């Protein structure tokens, strides 16, 4: 009898990089997109260390052990400050990396909306020629329509979508945002913060009802590719254990 062939071994799952490697990858991405951030990170480490040394000299100048403890506290505080600055600058760099790409607004709506808001990464209207798009979010402030692209090209689509929503939801507030290259447009990194400024107009049950109503307006064939780049919500430096 012929020998039975051995079943091929299943490929080993790739191990996730360790915390230090993750932090280094985030640091490299941030430095590449925002070279000036290195100085902010350095300041985040040095300032707590200098403050701890100064306090140690003033309060424990006669105790070597006390001075050592102050220095150690300063090093730990500096590492914490470095990681906080790294996390914030990395998030900004990630937004910068995808800003201007078709679908960038959808990426933010999918994962970065504040509590009490829901949105989809798929647009409700899109221009096949320019890839300009209109997105929609529903939350406690009402309905928000976001135009992705120059206002001169997205305004008409926004007006059309606003009329559709107002027709079926006449008593619900409708807000409009422009995210694009215009001077008065909302930067991608600050888009989610705008949602927090809208006054509460709907409770949880009303949000659910409004969301179901506006879903009936969604157009078919409005898919956009997910923009290439790092997810802004996943670039924070890992916390030390």
C-alpha positions as MATLAB code, in Angstrom:
seq = 'XXXXXXXXXXXXXXXXXXXXXXXXXXXXXXXXXXXXXXXXXXXXXXXXXXXXXXXXXXXXXXXXXXXXXXXXXXXXXXXXXXXXXXXXXXXXXXXXXXXXXXXXXXXXXXXXXXXXXXXXXXXXXXXXXXXXXXXXXXXXXXXXXXXXXXXXXXXXXXXXXXXXXXXXXXXXXXXXXXXXXXXXXXXXXXXXXXXXXXXXXXXXXXXXXXXXXXXXXXXXXXXXXXXXXXXXXXXXXXXXX';
ca = [
       0.000    0.000    0.000;
       1.124    3.501   -0.756;
       1.956    5.539    2.194;
      -0.740    7.979    3.114;
       0.332   11.511    2.510;
       0.696   13.612    5.584;
      -1.839   16.361    5.944;
      -0.254   19.788    5.535;
       0.323   21.575    8.776;
      -1.895   24.509    9.460;
      -0.013   27.795    9.325;
       0.857   29.179   12.698;
      -1.106   32.280   13.607;
       0.987   35.402   13.467;
       1.874   36.723   16.863;
       0.848   40.264   17.661;
       3.810   42.577   18.199;
       4.782   43.252   21.797;
       3.942   46.475   23.559;
       7.346   48.025   23.005;
       7.261   47.153   19.310;
       3.733   48.563   19.001;
       4.827   51.786   20.652;
       7.844   52.026   18.363;
       5.654   51.506   15.282;
       3.295   54.247   16.458;
       6.280   56.514   17.134;
       7.714   55.946   13.634;
       4.362   56.669   11.980;
       3.911   59.832   14.038;
       7.438   61.081   13.353;
       6.992   60.448    9.633;
       3.694   62.340    9.411;
       4.544   65.027   11.978;
       8.311   65.536   12.427;
       7.789   68.375   14.913;
       5.996   66.030   17.305;
       9.360   64.640   18.474;
      10.041   67.852   20.384;
       6.651   67.687   22.109;
       7.323   64.104   23.155;
      10.744   65.069   24.457;
       9.225   67.910   26.447;
       6.603   65.513   27.814;
       9.428   63.381   29.245;
      11.930   66.035   30.340;
       9.597   68.481   32.119;
       8.230   65.991   34.715;
      11.768   64.706   35.307;
      13.161   68.207   35.899;
      10.250   69.045   38.183;
      10.849   65.910   40.237;
      14.580   66.655   40.531;
      13.831   70.211   41.629;
      11.380   69.006   44.274;
      13.878   66.396   45.406;
      16.596   69.019   45.885;
      14.235   71.326   47.774;
      12.544   68.722   49.962;
      15.071   65.887   50.332;
      18.490   67.443   49.878;
      19.829   65.748   53.004;
      18.566   62.286   52.091;
      20.181   60.279   49.311;
      17.349   57.789   49.417;
      14.812   60.589   49.099;
      16.633   62.081   46.113;
      16.728   58.687   44.395;
      12.994   58.217   44.943;
      12.287   61.679   43.493;
      14.395   60.881   40.426;
      12.611   57.551   39.951;
       9.251   59.303   40.288;
      10.405   61.840   37.715;
      11.400   59.107   35.275;
       8.036   57.386   35.650;
       6.232   60.704   35.289;
       8.312   61.494   32.230;
       7.466   58.162   30.618;
       3.787   58.775   31.307;
       4.017   62.280   29.844;
       5.849   60.949   26.788;
       3.172   58.332   26.124;
       0.311   60.794   26.589;
       1.862   63.198   24.086;
       2.677   60.325   21.727;
      -0.920   59.086   21.827;
      -2.396   62.480   21.036;
       0.078   63.357   18.306;
      -0.277   59.881   16.790;
      -4.045   60.283   16.607;
      -3.639   63.626   14.834;
      -1.091   62.104   12.448;
      -3.467   59.250   11.623;
      -6.251   61.688   10.757;
      -3.805   63.623    8.609;
      -2.833   60.411    6.830;
      -6.382   59.671    5.625;
      -7.629   63.246    5.275;
      -8.680   64.094    1.725;
      -9.144   60.463    0.676;
     -12.597   59.305   -0.473;
     -14.270   57.545    2.438;
     -12.315   59.316    5.198;
     -15.503   60.750    6.720;
     -17.028   57.273    6.735;
     -14.017   55.906    8.617;
     -14.541   58.508   11.362;
     -18.298   57.907   11.516;
     -17.725   54.180   11.891;
     -15.473   54.331   14.939;
     -15.060   57.845   16.376;
     -18.544   59.224   17.005;
     -19.285   60.367   20.565;
     -21.715   58.474   22.739;
     -25.324   58.855   21.704;
     -24.607   59.018   17.966;
     -24.675   56.418   15.212;
     -23.429   56.626   11.648;
     -22.341   54.429    8.761;
     -19.092   54.405    6.807;
     -21.171   54.181    3.606;
     -22.386   57.480    2.101;
     -26.049   58.159    1.374;
     -25.186   60.046   -1.833;
     -22.098   60.110   -4.028;
     -20.909   61.790   -7.198;
     -19.517   59.077   -9.518;
     -17.356   61.600  -11.346;
     -15.677   63.406   -8.438;
     -16.179   60.865   -5.619;
     -17.650   63.658   -3.459;
     -20.110   62.179   -0.999;
     -22.725   62.921    1.635;
     -22.873   60.978    4.890;
     -25.526   60.895    7.576;
     -25.450   60.444   11.348;
     -28.311   60.261   13.835;
     -28.110   61.033   17.521;
     -29.391   63.000   20.454;
     -28.868   66.263   18.565;
     -30.986   65.157   15.596;
     -29.740   64.335   12.100;
     -26.352   65.503   10.821;
     -25.494   65.532    7.117;
     -21.781   65.671    6.284;
     -20.489   66.685    2.888;
     -17.099   65.212    1.945;
     -15.446   67.392   -0.684;
     -15.479   71.057   -1.714;
     -18.634   72.862   -0.606;
     -19.206   74.122   -4.141;
     -19.658   70.517   -5.293;
     -21.361   68.958   -2.275;
     -23.854   71.697   -1.421;
     -26.415   70.532   -3.972;
     -26.275   66.946   -2.745;
     -26.593   68.176    0.845;
     -29.627   70.290   -0.032;
     -31.291   67.346   -1.776;
     -30.654   65.053    1.174;
     -31.841   67.676    3.642;
     -35.148   68.021    1.785;
     -35.630   64.250    1.825;
     -35.016   64.039    5.577;
     -37.192   67.072    6.352;
     -40.041   65.570    4.355;
     -40.289   62.467    6.543;
     -39.021   64.048    9.799;
     -40.385   67.610    9.848;
     -39.871   68.133   13.593;
     -36.325   66.752   13.897;
     -33.339   69.177   13.820;
     -31.125   68.751   10.763;
     -27.522   69.976   10.875;
     -25.040   70.261    7.994;
     -21.244   69.928    8.103;
     -18.678   70.425    5.360;
     -15.458   68.390    5.538;
     -13.138   69.322    2.710;
     -10.448   71.669    1.420;
     -12.389   74.904    1.997;
     -11.093   77.356    4.598;
     -14.320   77.275    6.611;
     -14.689   73.490    6.416;
     -14.425   71.322    9.511;
     -11.082   69.465    9.744;
     -11.454   65.689    9.763;
      -9.767   65.426   13.176;
     -12.307   67.807   14.747;
     -15.414   66.433   13.078;
     -16.491   64.159   15.917;
     -16.144   67.033   18.413;
     -18.748   69.029   16.514;
     -21.384   66.436   17.430;
     -20.919   67.209   21.130;
     -21.981   70.836   20.584;
     -25.466   70.041   19.329;
     -28.188   70.473   21.929;
     -30.071   67.361   22.949;
     -33.301   67.027   20.982;
     -33.988   63.263   20.984;
     -34.062   60.575   23.643;
     -32.863   57.025   23.108;
     -36.191   55.699   21.833;
     -36.583   58.638   19.452;
     -33.048   58.147   18.120;
     -33.891   54.530   17.310;
     -37.118   55.538   15.571;
     -35.468   58.335   13.580;
     -32.612   56.056   12.557;
     -35.068   53.501   11.185;
     -36.954   56.188    9.271;
     -33.905   57.666    7.560;
     -32.571   54.246    6.570;
     -35.413   54.059    4.073;
     -33.819   56.999    2.239;
     -30.459   55.325    1.729;
     -29.481   55.003   -1.915;
     -28.085   51.860   -3.502;
     -24.654   51.658   -5.023;
     -23.014   54.242   -2.783;
     -20.027   52.184   -1.673;
     -16.686   53.912   -1.287;
     -13.357   52.208   -0.571;
     -12.009   52.449    2.944;
      -9.154   54.996    2.845;
      -5.661   53.652    3.210;
      -3.958   54.577    6.433;
      -4.051   53.838   10.117;
      -7.325   53.891   12.022;
      -7.180   57.044   14.192;
      -8.874   55.185   17.037;
      -6.169   52.494   17.184;
      -2.960   54.467   17.234;
      -2.707   55.400   20.884;
       0.449   54.186   22.558;
      -0.128   51.065   24.655;
      -0.363   51.663   28.349;
       2.437   50.326   30.535;
       1.524   47.529   32.916;
];
